[in-house]
Each structure stands twice: as C-alpha cells, then as structure tokens.
C-alpha cells in the first residue's frame, strides 16, 4: 500500500495554512472503540483527509498545440526592458526551455522556473492559451488558489472548474483590468459578498491592473475570504462554517472540483495599448500554481493515498469507491449517503442503520458483523432503538419513530417490588397492592397511616366486625367499650372481638396463651382446650 498523501501545505508553507491542517484537527478520526449495551464496538464519526498542496500530483495540459515557446526557438523581451530582446526560448536546450511541468515543480535554491508561451507575433489575432489541471479525482479546496505569473499578470483571464473530470466546465471567477469591457460584468471583490450570495461567480479587477511585473505576480482565487464570511476573518469559528456547509445548498459543491482550467485571454500590456512595433514583449509565463485542497471522500475517510498514479480515498464506514461514493460489498447499495459535519464536533457517519429516528449514530461490531445504533434517544435502546429502556414501556398509541414512544413506568416506590415494568407497563406489586403502578390496595387491604404501602385489614365495620359495640380503628384494631376487652385473632381468617369473659381474662395472664374467640383456646405445649365463649 502506498503511504498517505502527506500534508504538503503544512510542510512547505507555500501559502498561509489553515487550522484544518493541524495534526489534531477536527474530523480526522473515523471511528472510536466504545462499549454499549450490545457490547464493544466502533462508534463511527464523520472524517476527512488532511489538506495538501495538490500541485504535487496534478497533471498539466496546455493548448492549443504549439502555444509553448521554443519550437522553433524565439527571442523575447520584458515589459520593463522592451527593447532589450536578448532572452531566448529554445525547447531543445534544458537551460532555455520552459515546458508546462515547470508550473508545478518545486523550486529550490532560489532558482525560478516557469512555463512560457510564444510571443504575440500574430497580433491582432488573439493570443489564447488554456491550461488544464487534472487530478482524476474529486477535491475540495481549503485555501486560496494562487497562480504566480512572471513578466506580468494577464489583462484578462478566466478560472474554470469541472465536476465531471473535464466533460463540462463552469466559470469559477473572471479576472480583467476592465470587467465591464472584457466580460460585460460589474467589478466586485470577494469582501463585498454576503452569506446569501457567497457562491456567486464574480469578475474582479484586483489582480489584473498593471502595477509592475515584479511588484505583483499573484492571481488569487480567494477561498479564505469566502470561508471568513461564516468563520470570521481569522477563521476562528469553524463550527459556523461546518454548519453552513451542511445547511446552505450548493456551498460544498462550490468548493469541489475534479479539474481546473485557466483560460488566458489577453496578456499583460504594461499599462498601455498594444505596441505593434514590438510584439515580442507580450506573452504569458507562469512559475507556480498552488492548489491547497483535500481529497473529497464524502466524509467517509481520513486518508487519501496515491495508488498507481491515481488518488484514492481509504474508505471507512463500510463504503467503497474512489470518493467513498457507494456502499461496500455486502451492504445495501440504496442505503449510501455522504456523512455529515453535524452534529458538531464529531459529525455523523450516516452509515446504514435504521434507528427509527432515535439516533443518527451507529457502531460497527466486527466480530459479529453487525451495525447497531448507539446513543439511542427518547428512552429507547436496542440494535435499531426499537425497545424501551428499563424503567420505560412502549406507548402503543404512537408510531415507533415518535419521540413519545417510550413512557416511564413510574411504579410506586413503596408498594412495588421494582422500578421496572412489563412491556405493557404493568409494575410488579408487593402483596396487597394492585393497579398498573401498584398505587392501589387489593380487596382486604388498605393504606397504612403513613401511606407507605398496603397492609392487610384486621377489622372493618362491615365484614370483620369487632362485636359488642366495638369499632374498628384504621382497619387494624378494635376499640372496645368499657368493661370489654379486645381478643386479637391469631389464626388465619379469624378476627378480633370485644368480649367480657372472666375465663378469658384469667387465661390472658398465662404465658404462651392465644385466644381464638368464637372458636377455641390453645395453650402452647398443652392439649387444646375447646371452650364456648
């Protein structure tokens, strides 16, 4: 396997680098091991590769044929020394040739190398040149695209992009010293754009006016300033930008391309009109093109590798394809969709897992080859968030994806055996308690005075009568009139009564005696004596 494409932008510092290129940057991890109710598994996150200067891997094509100088050899001058035409371009000489690949090479030791066109010797026929940059892969630009021109910036040019590997093209930005004359457009700067029209294609005069060939060499497609509309001038509030990337239609596509094309329409003129007597000073020369971008992997990969001269995402989340644009083998192809930056800070992998609307995050359990929902909300649980958590039961009056699908058991803490309930919501009651919540007493039971639980009735005024004018107090004891004594029942099914029997009074003073009114008297350790009271 080829090593991951390095973060060249961070290493070379050819352009001001974004915070995204930091080692611990956001969305650089695709998964993390977590333990859930289903056991250990991978929690999946949105992820993306680090940025790099894509000039290192771009393919360059110039047209029309013969536009590059040197075949045949020719002399040229500069705008600052227009009559000193001693410089020569010769394709057969390594020291005098200026081939297209010099636009993307690494310049070392202060030696500037550049591509150069033929001079405008055929004026008034336009001097037109196209430079096509190809990667055969979807990329996302992350910082300013910068083109360095030697000997003067063009008077007019167009930067175009393709999303389909060069089949169709669309303008990215127009550049001219007079936008109205060149393209019929009013000039505009990126700093004048608002959030609502950030993706507008503009014409700028900022990079085409003549100020001297040595003073100003750069032509820039401003990405950082566009990001700054949402993230602030110093790109501190990246969360705001990531949120807009998800919620603003067309924003992510605006920064996406597979190819770029420079259409050079009119060379630098030195701030004057074309001087027909010296056309050798009019030509294009480009020494460098910086394209800070990252592989577009639909947020399903954290690495992008160069394999067989082709950029390829190292796909995660059970996805596959050069851009991780489809499901991997064995997974439902219709279930694919790109991951999302939201919710921050980890985003959502958006792998196929049906969570019934109660989670948007999944975990892949390798050893059983199962994708399960994690972080189920609304008191749900299970592989698809299809069950209720302990302490909750299914509300059958609503659909499974309803936020109120699980209702709290709310079992009475004093009269139930557990805070959990059955699937139908029935709590497990202590003896004497009943009802769904165990909050009522069964027949023959009543609440204790402190309301703690249900206790069996010892007496009442209807069935378990105290007799002889006695009254039942709180279902637990007989209150007898004077000269009557309570005989507390001690056998199953027997009730206390109020009586006035001497035999009973004398027996009550004996140890180990239990009286069973209206039935029998038992002295423990002796034979039972049956008496009629």
Rosetta blueprint (number, residue, H / E / L):
1 X L
2 X L
3 X L
4 X E
5 X L
6 X L
7 X L
8 X H
9 X H
10 X H
11 X H
12 X H
13 X L
14 X L
15 X L
16 X L
17 X L
18 X L
19 X H
20 X H
21 X H
22 X L
23 X L
24 X L
25 X L
26 X L
27 X L
28 X L
29 X L
30 X L
31 X E
32 X E
33 X E
34 X E
35 X E
36 X E
37 X L
38 X L
39 X E
40 X E
41 X E
42 X E
43 X E
44 X E
45 X L
46 X L
47 X E
48 X L
49 X L
50 X L
51 X L
52 X E
53 X E
54 X H
55 X H
56 X H
57 X H
58 X L
59 X E
60 X E
61 X E
62 X E
63 X E
64 X L
65 X L
66 X L
67 X L
68 X E
69 X L
70 X L
71 X L
72 X L
73 X L
74 X E
75 X E
76 X E
77 X L
78 X L
79 X L
80 X L
81 X L
82 X L
83 X L
84 X L
85 X L
86 X L
87 X E
88 X E
89 X E
90 X L
91 X L
92 X L
93 X L
94 X L
95 X L
96 X L
97 X L
98 X L
99 X L
100 X H
101 X H
102 X H
103 X H
104 X L
105 X L
106 X L
107 X L
108 X L
109 X L
110 X L
111 X L
112 X L
113 X L
114 X L
115 X E
116 X E
117 X E
118 X L
119 X L
120 X L
121 X L
122 X L
123 X L
124 X L
125 X L
126 X L
127 X L
128 X L
129 X E
130 X E
131 X E
132 X E
133 X E
134 X E
135 X E
136 X E
137 X E
138 X E
139 X E
140 X E
141 X E
142 X L
143 X L
144 X L
145 X E
146 X E
147 X E
148 X E
149 X E
150 X L
151 X L
152 X L
153 X L
154 X L
155 X L
156 X E
157 X E
158 X E
159 X E
160 X E
161 X E
162 X E
163 X L
164 X L
165 X L
166 X L
167 X L
168 X L
169 X L
170 X E
171 X E
172 X E
173 X E
174 X E
175 X E
176 X E
177 X L
178 X L
179 X H
180 X H
181 X H
182 X H
183 X H
184 X L
185 X L
186 X L
187 X E
188 X L
189 X L
190 X H
191 X H
192 X H
193 X L
194 X L
195 X H
196 X H
197 X H
198 X L
199 X L
200 X L
201 X L
202 X L
203 X E
204 X E
205 X L
206 X L
207 X L
208 X L
209 X L
210 X L
211 X L
212 X L
213 X L
214 X L
215 X L
216 X L
217 X L
218 X E
219 X E
220 X E
221 X E
222 X L
223 X L
224 X H
225 X H
226 X H
227 X H
228 X H
229 X H
230 X H
231 X H
232 X L
233 X L
234 X L
235 X L
236 X L
237 X L
238 X H
239 X H
240 X H
241 X H
242 X H
243 X H
244 X H
245 X H
246 X H
247 X H
248 X L
249 X L
250 X L
251 X H
252 X H
253 X H
254 X H
255 X L
256 X E
257 X E
258 X E
259 X E
260 X E
261 X E
262 X E
263 X E
264 X E
265 X E
266 X E
267 X L
268 X L
269 X L
270 X L
271 X L
272 X L
273 X L
274 X L
275 X L
276 X L
277 X L
278 X L
279 X H
280 X H
281 X H
282 X L
283 X L
284 X L
285 X E
286 X E
287 X E
288 X E
289 X E
290 X E
291 X L
292 X E
293 X E
294 X E
295 X E
296 X L
297 X L
298 X L
299 X L
300 X E
301 X E
302 X E
303 X E
304 X E
305 X E
306 X E
307 X E
308 X L
309 X L
310 X E
311 X E
312 X E
313 X E
314 X E
315 X E
316 X L
317 X L
318 X L
319 X E
320 X E
321 X L
322 X L
323 X L
324 X L
325 X L
326 X E
327 X E
328 X L
329 X L
330 X L
331 X L
332 X L
333 X H
334 X H
335 X H
336 X L
337 X L
338 X L
339 X L
340 X E
341 X L
342 X L
343 X L
344 X L
345 X L
346 X L
347 X L
348 X E
349 X L
350 X L
351 X L
352 X L
353 X L
354 X L
355 X L
356 X L
357 X L
358 X L
359 X L
360 X L
361 X E
362 X E
363 X E
364 X E
365 X E
366 X H
367 X H
368 X H
369 X L
370 X E
371 X E
372 X E
373 X E
374 X E
375 X L
376 X L
377 X L
378 X L
379 X L
380 X E
381 X E
382 X L
383 X L
384 X L
385 X L
386 X L
387 X E
388 X E
389 X L
390 X L
391 X L
392 X E
393 X E
394 X E
395 X L
396 X L
397 X L
398 X L
399 X L
400 X L
401 X L
402 X L
403 X L
404 X L
405 X L
406 X E
407 X E
408 X E
409 X L
410 X L
411 X L
412 X L
413 X L
414 X L
415 X L
416 X E
417 X E
418 X E
419 X E
420 X E
421 X E
422 X L
423 X L
424 X L
425 X L
426 X L
427 X E
428 X E
429 X E
430 X L
431 X L
432 X L
433 X E
434 X E
435 X L
436 X L
437 X L
438 X L
439 X L
440 X E
441 X E
442 X L
443 X L
444 X L
445 X E
446 X E
447 X E
448 X L
449 X L
450 X L
451 X L
452 X L
453 X L
454 X E
455 X E
456 X E
457 X L
458 X L
459 X L
460 X L
461 X L
462 X L
463 X L
464 X L
465 X L
466 X L
467 X L
468 X L
469 X L
470 X L
471 X E
472 X E
473 X E
474 X L
475 X L
476 X L
477 X E
478 X E
479 X E
480 X L
481 X L
482 X L
483 X L
484 X L
485 X E
486 X E
487 X E
488 X L
489 X L
490 X L
491 X L
492 X L
493 X L
494 X L
495 X L
496 X L
497 X E
498 X E
499 X E
500 X L
501 X L
502 X H
503 X H
504 X H
505 X H
506 X H
507 X H
508 X H
509 X L
510 X L
511 X L
512 X L
513 X E
514 X E
515 X E
516 X E
517 X L
518 X L
519 X L
520 X E
521 X E
522 X E
523 X E
524 X L
525 X L
526 X L
527 X L
528 X L
529 X E
530 X L
531 X L
532 X L
533 X L
